[in-house]
Amino acid sequence: MTNTRMFLTMLFGAVFRRRGRATMAVVASMVGAATLFCLAAVCLEVPSQMNQEMRAYGANLVVTPIEQAGKSKAGIEEGMVEHTTEMVTSKTPARYATYRYENVRVNAGSYLMAGIDPAKVHELNHHWSVEGGWPDKGSVMVGEDLAQTMGLKVGSRVSLSYRASDNNGAQTQAAGDGDDDDGQSAADKALSKESKVKGVEFRVAGIVQTGGSEDEIIYGTLADLEGLTGTRRGADVIEYSSSAMGEDLTAIARSINEMTSMGVKARTVTKITSADTHTIAMLQTLFWLVSVVVLVLTFVGVGTTMTSIVSQRRSEIGLRKALGASSRGIGTEFYAESALYGLAGGLVGTALGYLFARLLCQTVFERSLEFNWWLALASVLLSVLISVAASIRPVRRASRIDPALVLREE
């Protein structure tokens, strides 16, 4: 019989002869692995999903143009929008939407209208409650407060007109005789001229409710707003929903503001970013505190079990040392035995931890949870390491057993 085969025979023989103690060691490792994997899976996956979900509650970074006194409002040109977006997305993914604001007339009243890309704004603001649908060509979406004031409902018709004087001279070119070379088609110019005199009729596609200033704005497509005003210009606001948080997001805003030649300024929406960061930090802190407690309990449980096993095998250890077995060889056997307990407990515990984590995510957080193989591997290896570390003290006691004293007691 080879040394390796003899070693394995003695190892598995020791395990099966003391199944009760072995089961206790496996259970201790299993509970630790299950708890740690469950906590880690939840605290790694849920904050990530919460971050994505919070991004649906609006922008966390806003970019606006730096207006200069005495000059007409030009907004942020398309090329600058692309350049700013590249700076924001160079570190982390981000969604964005642009807004152009103009004052329009409904009867004798002046109201704010936003020209948007409905698809991008919808993707950025999933929390908006919309009755009906989002605007498309020839239709608008009206804020709930404004709709109540004007008595509008989904399907109603509303006539909008534009006056340059209502916008503080922002569109001096649009108020001219139409000979500017802004790339407009003849149909757009005709529509603009008609809107100043008669107004253009739009269908109300939806009523939006947010509980904020959006409830007092009329939303239409950018193309319709350009046709109504008779001019094309840059955006007044770019809103970004970035995956960056805390200092990373502040650094992005700072890098934009440092580029003074860009003619734009950026600011973070602290209400969203601080809530996001605070919630995730609380979850991670809770994870580390509970993890430390679980690690200590697992260490104590495995260590106590291994101490009991060593005490039961005291006579066997003394006899083997009397027959010539080295302390190193006996120690290696005990370390392998504890590693085996940790491996078995880690495998079963990791599987149970995933089931608990998946159940917790579905019932409490209402989210799905994919199996993380790297986390599972780390859980099993940690379980083995804890078991081996917990057996160091009992093994040292076993290596110091005097065979003469043990045999004399027998």
C-alpha positions in Angstrom: 0.0 0.0 0.0 1.4 3.4 -1.0 1.8 6.3 1.4 -0.9 8.3 -0.4 -3.4 5.4 -0.3 -2.6 4.8 3.4 -3.1 8.5 4.1 -6.5 8.6 2.3 -7.6 5.4 4.1 -6.7 6.7 7.5 -8.3 10.1 6.6 -11.7 8.7 5.5 -11.6 6.1 8.2 -11.3 8.8 10.8 -14.2 10.7 9.3 -16.6 7.8 9.1 -15.7 6.4 12.5 -16.7 9.7 14.1 -19.7 10.7 11.9 -21.3 12.6 14.7 -18.4 15.0 15.2 -17.8 15.2 11.5 -21.4 16.2 10.9 -21.1 18.9 13.5 -18.1 20.4 11.7 -19.8 20.2 8.3 -22.9 21.8 9.7 -20.9 24.7 11.2 -19.1 25.3 7.9 -22.4 24.9 6.0 -24.2 27.5 8.1 -21.4 30.0 7.8 -21.1 29.5 4.0 -24.9 29.7 3.5 -25.1 32.9 5.5 -22.1 34.6 3.9 -23.1 33.7 0.4 -26.7 34.9 0.9 -25.5 38.2 2.4 -22.9 38.7 -0.3 -25.2 37.9 -3.2 -27.9 40.2 -1.9 -25.5 43.1 -1.0 -23.7 42.8 -4.3 -26.7 42.4 -6.6 -29.4 44.5 -4.9 -27.4 47.7 -4.7 -26.5 47.4 -8.4 -30.1 46.9 -9.3 -31.2 49.6 -7.0 -28.7 51.9 -8.6 -30.2 51.1 -12.0 -33.7 51.6 -10.7 -32.9 54.9 -9.0 -31.5 56.1 -12.4 -35.1 55.7 -13.7 -36.2 58.3 -11.2 -34.7 61.1 -13.1 -31.3 62.6 -13.9 -28.4 62.8 -11.4 -26.4 65.2 -13.6 -27.7 68.3 -15.4 -25.8 70.4 -18.0 -26.9 73.9 -19.0 -25.4 76.6 -21.2 -23.5 79.6 -19.8 -25.5 82.5 -21.2 -23.8 85.7 -21.9 -25.4 89.1 -21.4 -26.5 90.9 -24.5 -26.5 87.8 -26.7 -29.5 85.9 -27.8 -30.1 82.4 -26.4 -28.3 79.9 -28.5 -28.4 76.9 -26.3 -26.2 73.8 -26.5 -25.5 72.9 -30.1 -25.7 69.3 -31.2 -21.9 68.9 -31.5 -21.4 70.1 -28.0 -24.2 67.7 -26.7 -22.2 64.8 -28.3 -18.9 66.1 -26.8 -20.4 66.5 -23.3 -22.0 63.0 -23.6 -18.7 61.5 -24.5 -17.1 63.0 -21.4 -19.9 61.7 -19.2 -19.9 58.2 -20.6 -16.2 57.8 -20.8 -16.1 56.3 -17.3 -19.5 54.8 -16.8 -22.7 54.2 -18.9 -25.3 56.9 -18.9 -28.6 57.7 -20.4 -29.4 61.3 -21.5 -32.1 63.5 -22.9 -32.1 67.1 -24.2 -34.8 69.8 -23.6 -35.5 73.0 -25.5 -37.8 75.4 -23.7 -39.9 78.2 -25.2 -42.9 80.2 -24.1 -45.9 79.6 -26.2 -49.4 81.1 -26.2 -52.6 79.2 -25.5 -55.4 81.8 -26.0 -54.2 84.8 -24.1 -52.0 82.9 -21.6 -48.3 82.3 -21.8 -47.1 78.8 -21.0 -43.8 76.9 -21.1 -43.3 74.3 -23.8 -40.5 71.8 -24.0 -39.2 70.3 -27.2 -38.0 66.8 -26.6 -37.1 63.4 -28.0 -40.0 61.4 -26.3 -38.2 58.1 -26.4 -35.1 59.4 -24.6 -37.1 61.4 -22.0 -39.3 58.3 -21.4 -36.2 56.1 -20.9 -34.8 58.7 -18.5 -38.0 59.2 -16.4 -39.8 55.9 -15.9 -41.4 57.3 -12.8 -43.5 59.8 -14.7 -47.1 58.8 -14.5 -48.6 59.4 -18.0 -52.3 59.0 -18.7 -52.6 58.3 -22.4 -49.4 58.4 -24.4 -46.2 60.3 -25.1 -46.3 63.0 -27.8 -45.5 62.4 -31.5 -45.8 64.5 -34.6 -48.8 66.8 -34.3 -49.5 66.0 -30.6 -48.4 67.2 -27.2 -48.3 65.9 -23.6 -49.6 68.3 -21.0 -48.7 68.6 -17.3 -51.6 67.6 -15.0 -51.8 71.1 -13.3 -51.8 72.8 -16.7 -54.4 70.4 -18.0 -56.7 71.1 -15.1 -56.3 74.8 -15.5 -57.2 74.7 -19.2 -59.7 71.9 -18.9 -57.8 69.5 -21.2 -58.2 65.8 -21.4 -56.6 63.0 -23.5 -57.8 63.5 -27.0 -58.6 67.2 -26.6 -57.4 69.8 -29.1 -55.3 72.8 -28.1 -54.1 75.7 -30.2 -50.5 76.9 -29.7 -48.9 80.0 -31.0 -45.5 81.6 -30.6 -44.3 85.2 -30.1 -40.6 86.0 -30.0 -41.4 88.8 -27.6 -42.6 86.3 -25.0 -39.1 84.8 -24.9 -37.1 87.9 -24.1 -35.7 88.3 -27.6 -34.3 84.8 -27.5 -35.2 84.2 -31.2 -34.4 87.5 -32.8 -33.7 85.7 -36.1 -37.0 83.9 -35.9 -38.9 87.2 -35.7 -37.2 88.5 -38.9 -38.5 88.2 -42.4 -37.5 84.6 -42.8 -34.4 85.2 -45.1 -32.1 83.5 -42.5 -30.2 80.4 -43.7 -31.0 78.1 -40.8 -31.8 75.0 -43.0 -35.6 75.3 -42.6 -37.8 73.9 -45.3 -40.5 76.1 -46.9 -43.2 74.1 -45.1 -41.6 74.8 -41.7 -41.4 78.5 -42.4 -45.0 78.6 -43.5 -46.0 76.7 -40.4 -44.1 79.2 -38.2 -45.7 82.2 -39.9 -49.1 80.7 -39.6 -48.6 79.9 -35.9 -47.8 83.5 -35.0 -51.1 84.6 -36.6 -53.6 81.9 -36.0 -51.9 79.3 -33.9 -51.3 75.6 -34.7 -53.7 73.0 -33.4 -52.3 70.0 -31.6 -53.9 66.9 -30.2 -53.4 66.1 -26.5 -51.8 62.7 -26.5 -51.3 62.4 -22.8 -51.4 64.0 -19.3 -48.3 63.7 -17.2 -48.1 63.8 -13.5 -44.8 63.9 -11.6 -45.6 66.0 -8.5 -43.0 68.5 -9.7 -42.5 71.4 -12.0 -43.2 69.1 -15.0 -46.9 69.2 -14.2 -46.9 72.8 -15.5 -45.2 72.2 -18.9 -46.4 71.3 -22.3 -44.2 68.6 -24.0 -44.0 68.2 -27.7 -41.5 66.8 -30.2 -38.5 69.0 -31.0 -39.5 69.0 -34.6 -43.0 70.4 -33.8 -41.4 73.1 -31.5 -39.0 74.1 -34.2 -41.8 74.4 -36.7 -43.8 76.4 -34.2 -41.0 78.9 -33.5 -39.6 79.0 -37.0 -36.0 78.4 -35.8 -33.6 75.7 -34.9 -31.2 76.1 -32.1 -29.4 74.1 -29.3 -30.8 72.5 -26.2 -31.4 74.5 -23.0 -30.8 71.5 -20.7 -29.1 68.1 -21.0 -30.1 65.6 -18.3 -27.9 62.6 -17.6 -28.7 59.5 -15.7 -25.2 58.2 -15.0 -24.2 55.0 -13.2 -21.5 57.0 -11.4 -22.2 57.9 -7.8 -20.8 60.1 -5.1 -17.3 61.4 -5.7 -17.1 59.8 -9.2 -20.2 61.8 -10.3 -18.8 65.0 -8.8 -15.5 64.4 -10.6 -17.4 64.2 -13.9 -19.2 67.4 -13.2 -16.0 69.1 -12.2 -14.2 68.0 -15.4 -17.0 69.5 -17.5 -16.9 72.8 -15.5 -13.1 73.0 -15.9 -13.5 73.1 -19.7 -14.6 76.8 -19.8 -14.3 76.9 -23.6 -17.2 74.5 -23.8 -19.6 77.2 -22.7 -21.6 74.9 -20.5 -21.9 74.2 -16.7 -22.7 70.9 -15.0 -24.2 70.2 -11.6 -25.2 67.1 -9.8 -28.7 66.4 -8.5 -27.8 65.9 -4.9 -31.2 64.7 -3.8 -30.9 61.6 -5.9 -27.2 60.9 -5.7 -27.1 61.3 -1.9 -30.1 59.0 -1.3 -28.6 56.5 -3.7 -25.2 56.5 -2.1 -26.6 56.5 1.5 -28.8 53.5 0.9 -26.1 51.4 -0.8 -23.6 52.4 1.9 -26.0 51.2 4.6 -26.5 47.9 2.9 -22.8 47.3 2.5 -22.1 48.3 6.1 -24.7 45.8 7.3 -23.2 43.1 5.1 -19.7 43.6 6.6 -20.9 43.7 10.2 -23.0 40.5 9.9 -20.2 38.8 7.9 -17.7 39.4 10.7 -20.1 37.9 13.2 -20.8 34.9 11.0 -17.1 34.3 10.4 -16.3 34.4 14.1 -19.2 32.0 14.9 -18.1 29.6 12.2 -14.5 29.7 13.4 -15.5 29.0 16.9 -17.9 26.2 15.9 -15.3 24.4 13.7 -12.5 25.0 16.2 -14.6 23.5 19.1 -15.5 20.5 17.0 -11.9 19.9 16.0 -10.8 20.2 19.6 -13.3 17.5 20.6 -12.1 15.3 17.8 -8.4 15.6 18.8 -9.4 14.8 22.5 -11.2 11.7 21.4 -8.2 10.5 19.3 -5.6 11.3 21.9 -4.8 7.6 22.5 -4.6 6.9 18.8 -2.2 9.9 18.3 0.0 8.7 21.1 0.1 5.2 19.7 1.0 6.4 16.2 3.7 8.6 17.6 5.1 5.7 19.5 5.2 3.7 16.3 7.2 6.4 14.6 4.6 8.8 13.1 5.9 12.3 12.9 4.1 15.3 14.3 4.0 16.8 10.9 2.3 13.8 9.4 -0.3 13.7 12.1 -0.9 17.5 11.7 -1.2 17.1 7.9 -3.9 14.5 8.4 -5.9 16.7 10.8 -5.6 19.7 8.4 -6.8 17.6 5.5 -9.7 16.3 7.6 -10.8 19.9 8.6 -10.4 21.0 5.0 -12.7 18.1 3.9 -15.3 19.3 6.4 -15.0 22.8 5.1 -15.3 21.7 1.5 -18.4 19.7 2.2 -20.0 22.4 4.3 -19.0 25.1 1.7 -20.5 23.3 -1.2 -23.8 22.5 0.6 -23.9 25.9 2.3 -23.2 27.9 -0.9 -26.1 26.1 -2.7 -28.4 26.8 0.3 -27.2 30.4 0.4 -28.1 30.9 -3.2 -31.6 29.5 -2.7 -32.1 31.8 0.4 -30.7 34.8 -1.5 -32.9 34.2 -4.5 -36.0 33.8 -2.3 -35.1 36.9 -0.4 -34.6 39.0 -3.6 -37.9 37.8 -5.0 -40.1 38.2 -1.9 -38.5 41.3 -0.3 -36.8 43.2 -3.1 -38.9 41.9 -5.9 -35.9 41.3 -8.1 -34.4 38.2 -9.8 -31.0 36.9 -8.8 -28.5 35.2 -11.2 -26.0 32.7 -9.8 -22.6 34.2 -9.4 -20.0 31.5 -10.0 -17.1 33.6 -8.8 -18.8 34.4 -5.6 -19.7 30.7 -5.1 -16.0 29.8 -5.6 -14.9 32.4 -3.1 -17.5 31.1 -0.6 -16.3 27.5 -0.9 -12.6 28.5 -0.6 -13.3 30.7 2.4 -15.2 27.9 4.1 -12.1 25.6 3.6 -9.7 28.3 4.8 -11.8 29.0 8.0 -12.0 25.3 8.7 -8.2 24.9 8.4 -7.5 28.0 10.4 -9.9 26.9 13.2 -8.0 23.6 13.5 -4.6 25.1 13.9 -4.8 25.3 17.7 -6.2 21.7 18.2 -3.6 20.3 15.8 -0.7 22.0 17.7 -2.1 20.4 20.9 -2.1 17.0 19.1 1.5 17.5 18.0 2.6 18.0 21.6 1.1 14.8 22.9 3.7 12.7 24.7 3.2 9.1 23.6 4.8 7.7 26.8 2.3 9.5 29.0 -0.6 8.4 26.8 0.4 4.7 26.7 1.0 4.8 30.5 -2.6 6.0 31.0 -3.8 3.2 28.9 
